[in-house]
Amino acid sequence: MTFSEIPPPPEERPGEDLPFLRVRPPGPLSRTWRLRASTCLAPMGAAPSDDGPGACRAAGSLVLARGLGCNVVDVDGNRFVDLAAGFGSLLLGHAPAAVSRAVELQAARLWQAMGDVHASDAKIGLAARLAELHPERGAQVILGQSGADAITAAIKTAALATGRPGVLGFEGSYHGLGYAPLAVSSFRPGYRAPFAAQLSPHVRFLPFPASAAGAAFVLERARVELARGDVGAIVVEPILGRGGCVVPPPGFLSTLGAEARAAGALVIADEIWTGLGRSGAWLASVDAGLTPELVCLGKGLGGGLPISACVGAPGVMAAWRRRPEVVHTSTFAGAPLACAAALATLDTLSRGGVVTQARGRGDHALAELRAAVGGAPGVREIRGAGWMIGVDLGDVPGAAARLASRLLEAGYLTSTGGGEREVLVLTPPLTLPEELFSAFVRALGDALSGRP
């Protein structure tokens, strides 16, 4: 029997159902598909037989077949509540109706245009909508396919606008694995080490602050680095994402922006994870008082389809107009299908009040977690903003990966963060019903205590 022949789990409220497990995950069909994958997909990460946190992750992997709303079903017919949502990219859940309909309509009209030569109406319409998100009037947009594309475009823009090669990044940051984003990422040294000789030598890193005292230290370090005169950009996540959902203290981002501006450097706000409601605001950086010259969006922008954007102030974006010609584009950047999906996503987020509700619902979720498991053995801290939550399990390598495996057996998909996979990360659809989250909290308590 193939996964397509397996009857779907029973549905009570499609897309909002509790877990339903036919077999203990990963089931026999998942294991069979994973064996097939091992022969045709390049081996990323640790092998299942290796020691360390990567082994825990590999041992519990599923093969997914269907998704709707807050639920996802694997090839064995097991239904899970998805609290990872495609690493935070499914803001509206799996196959949201408005986005699906927009893609269906666009597919009947135009699949591909010709980039910047003969653009599609969907691309221009999306760019106009995205420009409105920037705090400065008249902003302009470069579209890409991934968050890494957007970061690359932003770093290039800063180099053109300032003429300076230097970039300041933050320890624990993650901006993507292309060469320009990797150069400004310090998350997991193993990601960088094999390619270090090919990465930009003009990048320097600052600690990411989690306290007021830490912020004061970092800002002083930033002043020293900016005074050298070679820094053209500071790349910062408003909330450290894969680094463990670390929220900086109030005032840090706005002061950092003021220091950069005084030194003639630009601030690139990586809103790929935090933006569009994930952290409880359209743009977490602006909500924190920062006015970034460049904003990078991705992940949830396409409602599940790959698309990203670098949105910049008009005076900064004007640096692209020069001789000889300089461009940043690719064949599928701003493809009509993805642009239509992004427009439908933005419409849904706006009309449904999803973004404005995400902060309150996330605060409620944080309070519920802290009350239920904040004092559980091994839990050091529960932190986050909006629907971007981290459960820090302390300095125990692989602790979150092992916890995620136990939660998988209870029917809940989660992800991990932190350099040693010590933080359980929750980034569910912004539309997650309260009763599903409460059921997860009970399962988390059981998993932390070792109860089956």
C-alpha positions as CSV (number, residue, x, y, z in Angstrom):
1,M,0.0,0.0,0.0
2,T,1.3,3.4,-0.9
3,F,0.7,6.6,1.1
4,S,-1.9,7.7,-1.4
5,E,-4.0,4.6,-0.7
6,I,-4.0,5.1,3.0
7,P,-7.4,6.4,4.2
8,P,-7.1,9.8,5.8
9,P,-7.5,10.1,9.6
10,P,-11.0,11.0,10.7
11,E,-11.8,14.7,10.7
12,E,-13.9,16.5,13.2
13,R,-12.9,20.1,12.2
14,P,-10.7,19.9,9.1
15,G,-7.3,21.4,9.9
16,E,-8.0,21.9,13.6
17,D,-8.0,18.3,14.8
18,L,-6.1,16.7,17.7
19,P,-3.4,14.1,16.9
20,F,-4.5,10.7,15.6
21,L,-1.7,8.1,15.4
22,R,-2.2,4.8,13.5
23,V,1.3,3.6,14.3
24,R,4.2,4.8,16.4
25,P,6.1,7.4,14.4
26,P,8.1,7.1,12.4
27,G,6.0,4.3,10.9
28,P,7.0,1.6,8.4
29,L,6.2,3.7,5.3
30,S,8.1,6.7,6.6
31,R,11.1,4.4,7.3
32,T,10.8,3.0,3.8
33,W,10.6,6.4,2.1
34,R,13.6,7.5,4.2
35,L,15.6,4.5,3.0
36,R,14.8,5.6,-0.5
37,A,15.8,9.2,0.3
38,S,19.2,8.0,1.6
39,T,20.0,6.7,-1.9
40,C,19.1,9.9,-3.9
41,L,19.3,12.9,-1.5
42,A,22.7,14.3,-0.4
43,P,23.4,13.4,3.2
44,M,22.9,16.6,5.2
45,G,23.8,16.7,9.0
46,A,24.7,13.9,11.3
47,A,24.2,10.3,10.4
48,P,21.7,8.3,12.4
49,S,24.5,6.3,13.9
50,D,26.5,9.4,15.0
51,D,26.6,10.5,18.6
52,G,25.3,14.0,19.5
53,P,22.2,16.1,18.9
54,G,22.0,15.5,15.2
55,A,21.4,11.8,15.7
56,C,18.3,12.5,17.7
57,R,16.9,14.6,14.9
58,A,17.6,12.0,12.2
59,A,16.2,9.1,14.1
60,G,12.7,10.7,14.5
61,S,12.2,12.1,11.0
62,L,8.9,11.6,9.2
63,V,7.9,11.7,5.5
64,L,4.9,14.0,5.1
65,A,2.1,13.5,2.6
66,R,-0.8,16.0,3.3
67,G,-1.4,19.1,5.2
68,L,-4.4,21.3,6.0
69,G,-4.7,24.1,8.5
70,C,-2.8,23.2,11.7
71,N,-2.6,19.5,10.8
72,V,-0.2,17.5,8.8
73,V,-0.4,13.8,7.9
74,D,2.5,11.5,7.2
75,V,2.7,8.7,4.7
76,D,1.6,6.2,7.4
77,G,-1.7,8.1,7.9
78,N,-0.7,9.6,11.3
79,R,-2.1,13.1,11.9
80,F,-0.1,15.6,13.8
81,V,-0.6,19.1,15.2
82,D,2.0,21.2,13.4
83,L,3.7,23.6,15.9
84,A,6.7,24.1,13.5
85,A,4.6,25.2,10.4
86,G,7.4,24.8,7.9
87,F,10.0,26.5,10.2
88,G,7.6,29.3,10.7
89,S,6.8,29.8,7.0
90,L,3.1,28.7,7.1
91,L,1.7,31.8,8.8
92,L,-1.9,30.8,7.9
93,G,-1.3,27.0,8.1
94,H,-1.2,24.4,5.4
95,A,-3.1,25.1,2.2
96,P,-5.0,28.2,3.4
97,A,-8.2,28.7,1.3
98,A,-7.6,32.2,0.1
99,V,-4.0,31.5,-0.9
100,S,-5.0,28.3,-2.7
101,R,-7.7,30.0,-4.6
102,A,-5.3,32.9,-5.6
103,V,-2.8,30.3,-6.9
104,E,-5.5,28.5,-8.8
105,L,-6.7,31.7,-10.5
106,Q,-3.1,32.8,-11.3
107,A,-2.3,29.4,-12.7
108,A,-5.0,29.8,-15.3
109,R,-3.5,33.2,-16.3
110,L,0.3,33.3,-16.3
111,W,2.9,31.0,-14.7
112,Q,6.1,32.9,-15.7
113,A,7.0,36.3,-17.0
114,M,10.4,37.8,-17.9
115,G,11.7,39.2,-14.7
116,D,12.7,42.9,-14.9
117,V,12.4,43.0,-18.7
118,H,8.7,42.1,-19.0
119,A,7.3,42.0,-15.5
120,S,4.0,40.5,-14.6
121,D,1.1,42.5,-13.1
122,A,1.3,40.3,-10.0
123,K,4.9,41.2,-9.4
124,I,4.3,44.9,-9.7
125,G,1.2,44.7,-7.5
126,L,3.1,42.8,-4.8
127,A,6.0,45.2,-4.9
128,A,3.6,48.1,-4.3
129,R,2.0,46.3,-1.3
130,L,5.4,45.5,0.2
131,A,6.7,49.1,-0.2
132,E,3.8,50.2,2.1
133,L,5.3,48.1,4.9
134,H,8.5,50.1,5.1
135,P,8.5,53.0,7.6
136,E,9.8,55.4,4.9
137,R,7.5,56.7,2.1
138,G,8.4,55.7,-1.4
139,A,10.2,52.5,-0.5
140,Q,11.3,50.2,-3.3
141,V,11.5,46.4,-3.6
142,I,13.8,43.7,-4.9
143,L,12.1,40.3,-5.0
144,G,13.8,37.0,-4.6
145,Q,13.0,33.3,-4.0
146,S,14.4,32.8,-0.4
147,G,15.3,34.7,2.7
148,A,19.0,34.2,1.7
149,D,18.3,36.0,-1.6
150,A,16.8,38.9,0.3
151,I,19.8,39.2,2.7
152,T,22.2,39.1,-0.3
153,A,20.2,41.8,-2.0
154,A,20.3,43.9,1.1
155,I,24.1,43.5,1.7
156,K,24.7,44.4,-2.0
157,T,22.5,47.4,-1.7
158,A,24.4,48.6,1.4
159,A,27.7,48.2,-0.3
160,L,26.5,50.2,-3.3
161,A,24.9,53.0,-1.2
162,T,27.8,53.4,1.3
163,G,30.9,52.3,-0.6
164,R,32.0,50.4,2.5
165,P,32.7,46.7,2.7
166,G,32.4,46.2,6.4
167,V,29.4,44.5,8.0
168,L,28.5,43.9,11.6
169,G,26.6,40.8,12.5
170,F,25.6,39.1,15.8
171,E,26.6,36.0,17.5
172,G,24.0,33.2,17.3
173,S,22.5,34.8,14.2
174,Y,21.2,32.9,11.2
175,H,20.5,34.6,7.9
176,G,20.7,31.8,5.4
177,L,23.4,29.6,3.8
178,G,24.3,31.4,0.6
179,Y,27.7,32.9,0.7
180,A,26.7,36.5,1.6
181,P,24.2,35.4,4.3
182,L,26.5,32.7,5.7
183,A,29.3,35.3,6.1
184,V,27.1,37.3,8.5
185,S,25.7,34.2,10.3
186,S,27.5,32.8,13.3
187,F,24.8,30.1,14.2
188,R,26.5,26.7,14.5
189,P,30.2,27.1,13.6
190,G,30.0,23.9,11.6
191,Y,27.9,25.6,9.0
192,R,30.7,28.1,8.3
193,A,33.9,26.2,9.0
194,P,34.3,24.3,5.7
195,F,33.7,27.5,3.7
196,A,35.4,30.0,5.9
197,A,38.2,30.7,3.4
198,Q,35.6,31.8,0.8
199,L,33.5,34.0,3.0
200,S,33.8,37.8,3.3
201,P,36.7,38.9,5.6
202,H,35.0,42.2,6.3
203,V,32.4,40.8,8.7
204,R,32.7,41.2,12.5
205,F,30.4,39.9,15.2
206,L,28.9,41.4,18.3
207,P,27.1,39.5,21.1
208,F,23.3,39.5,20.9
209,P,22.0,41.0,24.2
210,A,19.3,39.4,26.4
211,S,19.5,41.9,29.2
212,A,19.9,45.7,29.8
213,A,23.4,45.2,31.0
214,G,24.2,43.1,28.0
215,A,22.7,45.7,25.7
216,A,24.9,48.5,27.2
217,F,28.0,46.4,26.6
218,V,27.0,45.6,23.0
219,L,26.2,49.2,22.1
220,E,29.6,50.3,23.4
221,R,31.2,47.6,21.2
222,A,29.2,48.7,18.3
223,R,30.4,52.3,18.7
224,V,34.0,51.2,18.7
225,E,33.4,49.1,15.5
226,L,31.5,51.9,13.7
227,A,34.2,54.4,14.6
228,R,36.7,52.5,12.4
229,G,34.8,54.0,9.4
230,D,34.6,50.8,7.2
231,V,31.2,49.5,8.3
232,G,28.5,50.0,5.7
233,A,25.8,47.8,7.3
234,I,24.6,46.2,10.5
235,V,22.5,43.0,9.9
236,V,20.3,42.2,12.9
237,E,17.4,40.0,13.7
238,P,14.9,41.9,15.8
239,I,14.5,38.6,17.8
240,L,17.2,36.0,17.5
241,G,15.4,33.2,15.7
242,R,17.3,30.0,15.2
243,G,19.6,31.2,18.0
244,G,16.8,30.4,20.4
245,C,14.0,33.0,20.3
246,V,16.1,35.6,22.3
247,V,14.3,38.9,22.7
248,P,16.6,41.9,23.1
249,P,15.8,44.4,25.9
250,P,13.6,47.5,25.2
251,G,15.5,50.4,23.6
252,F,18.4,48.3,22.2
253,L,17.3,48.2,18.6
254,S,16.4,51.9,18.4
255,T,19.7,52.9,20.0
256,L,21.6,50.6,17.6
257,G,19.9,52.3,14.7
258,A,20.8,55.8,16.0
259,E,24.4,54.8,16.4
260,A,24.5,53.3,12.9
261,R,22.9,56.4,11.4
262,A,25.4,58.7,13.1
263,A,28.3,56.7,11.7
264,G,26.9,56.6,8.2
265,A,26.1,52.9,8.2
266,L,22.8,51.3,7.2
267,V,20.7,48.9,9.3
268,I,19.4,45.7,7.6
269,A,16.5,44.3,9.6
270,D,16.2,40.5,9.0
271,E,12.4,40.2,9.4
272,I,12.4,36.9,7.5
273,W,11.2,35.0,10.6
274,T,9.8,37.8,12.8
275,G,7.9,39.8,10.2
276,L,4.3,39.7,9.0
277,G,2.8,38.9,12.4
278,R,5.0,36.0,13.5
279,S,6.3,38.1,16.5
280,G,3.0,40.0,17.0
281,A,3.7,42.9,14.7
282,W,3.9,43.6,10.9
283,L,7.6,44.4,11.5
284,A,9.2,43.6,14.8
285,S,12.0,46.1,14.2
286,V,9.7,49.0,13.6
287,D,7.5,48.0,16.6
288,A,10.6,48.2,18.7
289,G,11.4,51.7,17.6
290,L,14.0,51.0,14.9
291,T,13.7,52.6,11.5
292,P,15.8,50.2,9.3
293,E,16.9,51.4,5.9
294,L,16.5,47.9,4.6
295,V,14.0,45.2,5.6
296,C,14.2,41.6,4.5
297,L,11.1,39.4,4.3
298,G,10.6,35.8,3.4
299,K,9.3,32.5,5.0
300,G,5.6,33.3,5.5
301,L,5.4,35.9,2.7
302,G,4.3,33.4,0.1
303,G,1.8,31.5,2.3
304,G,3.9,28.4,1.7
305,L,5.3,29.2,-1.8
306,P,9.0,30.4,-2.1
307,I,9.3,34.1,-2.4
308,S,11.2,36.9,-0.5
309,A,11.8,40.6,-0.6
310,C,14.3,43.2,0.2
311,V,12.4,46.5,0.9
312,G,14.5,49.6,1.1
313,A,14.3,53.4,1.5
314,P,14.2,55.2,-1.9
315,G,17.5,57.0,-1.3
316,V,19.3,53.8,-0.6
317,M,17.7,51.8,-3.4
318,A,18.7,54.6,-5.8
319,A,22.3,53.3,-5.6
320,W,21.4,50.5,-8.0
321,R,21.0,53.0,-10.9
322,R,24.5,53.3,-12.3
323,R,26.9,52.7,-15.1
324,P,28.1,50.1,-15.9
325,E,24.9,48.2,-15.4
326,V,24.5,46.4,-12.1
327,V,21.5,44.1,-11.2
328,H,20.4,41.6,-8.7
329,T,17.8,39.2,-10.1
330,S,17.2,35.6,-11.2
331,T,14.8,33.8,-13.6
332,F,12.2,32.9,-11.0
333,A,12.5,36.0,-8.7
334,G,9.0,37.4,-8.5
335,A,7.4,34.6,-10.4
336,P,3.6,35.3,-10.9
337,L,2.4,32.2,-9.0
338,A,4.4,33.1,-5.9
339,C,3.5,36.8,-6.1
340,A,-0.2,35.9,-6.3
341,A,0.2,33.7,-3.2
342,A,2.0,36.5,-1.4
343,L,-0.7,39.1,-2.2
344,A,-3.4,36.7,-0.9
345,T,-1.4,36.1,2.2
346,L,-1.0,39.8,2.9
347,D,-4.8,40.3,2.2
348,T,-5.7,37.6,4.7
349,L,-3.3,38.9,7.3
350,S,-4.8,42.4,7.0
351,R,-8.5,41.6,6.7
352,G,-8.7,38.9,9.3
353,G,-6.9,40.9,12.0
354,V,-4.5,38.0,12.3
355,V,-1.4,40.2,12.9
356,T,-3.1,42.3,15.6
357,Q,-4.4,39.2,17.3
358,A,-1.1,37.3,17.2
359,R,0.6,39.4,20.0
360,G,-2.2,38.8,22.5
361,R,-2.6,35.2,21.6
362,G,1.2,34.7,21.8
363,D,1.3,36.4,25.2
364,H,-1.5,34.1,26.4
365,A,0.4,31.1,25.1
366,L,3.6,32.2,26.9
367,A,1.7,32.6,30.2
368,E,0.1,29.2,29.8
369,L,3.5,27.6,29.2
370,R,5.2,29.3,32.1
371,A,2.4,28.4,34.5
372,A,2.3,24.7,33.3
373,V,6.0,23.8,32.8
374,G,8.1,26.9,33.7
375,G,9.2,25.1,36.9
376,A,9.7,21.7,35.3
377,P,13.1,20.0,35.8
378,G,15.5,21.0,33.0
379,V,13.5,24.1,31.9
380,R,15.7,27.2,32.3
381,E,13.5,29.8,30.5
382,I,10.5,30.2,28.4
383,R,10.7,33.3,26.2
384,G,9.5,34.8,22.9
385,A,7.1,37.2,21.3
386,G,3.8,36.6,19.5
387,W,3.8,33.0,18.0
388,M,7.6,32.7,18.2
389,I,8.4,30.9,21.4
390,G,11.5,29.2,22.8
391,V,11.6,26.7,25.7
392,D,15.3,26.8,26.8
393,L,16.4,23.6,28.3
394,G,19.8,24.8,29.5
395,D,23.3,23.9,28.5
396,V,22.5,20.3,27.5
397,P,23.4,19.6,23.9
398,G,20.6,17.9,22.1
399,A,18.1,18.3,24.9
400,A,15.5,19.9,22.7
401,A,16.0,17.4,19.9
402,R,15.3,14.6,22.3
403,L,12.2,16.4,23.7
404,A,11.0,17.0,20.1
405,S,11.2,13.2,19.5
406,R,9.1,12.5,22.5
407,L,6.5,15.1,21.4
408,L,6.5,13.6,17.9
409,E,5.4,10.3,19.5
410,A,2.5,12.2,21.1
411,G,1.5,13.7,17.8
412,Y,3.1,17.1,17.9
413,L,5.6,18.6,15.4
414,T,8.1,21.1,16.8
415,S,11.5,22.4,15.8
416,T,14.7,23.2,17.7
417,G,17.0,26.2,18.0
418,G,20.2,27.2,19.8
419,G,23.7,26.3,18.7
420,E,23.4,22.9,20.4
421,R,19.7,22.2,19.8
422,E,19.0,23.0,23.4
423,V,15.9,25.2,22.7
424,L,12.5,23.8,21.7
425,V,11.1,26.2,19.2
426,L,7.3,26.8,18.6
427,T,6.2,28.6,15.5
428,P,2.7,27.4,14.8
429,P,0.2,28.9,12.3
430,L,-1.0,32.2,13.7
431,T,-4.5,30.7,13.5
432,L,-3.8,27.8,15.9
433,P,-6.9,27.2,18.1
434,E,-6.4,27.7,21.8
435,E,-7.7,24.2,22.6
436,L,-5.0,22.6,20.4
437,F,-2.3,24.6,22.1
438,S,-3.6,23.7,25.6
439,A,-3.5,20.0,24.6
440,F,0.1,20.5,23.4
441,V,1.0,22.1,26.8
442,R,-0.3,19.0,28.6
443,A,1.7,16.7,26.2
444,L,4.8,18.9,26.8
445,G,4.4,18.5,30.6
446,D,4.2,14.7,30.1
447,A,7.2,14.7,27.8
448,L,9.3,16.7,30.3
449,S,8.4,14.5,33.2
450,G,9.0,11.3,31.2
451,R,5.4,10.2,31.4
452,P,4.3,8.1,28.3
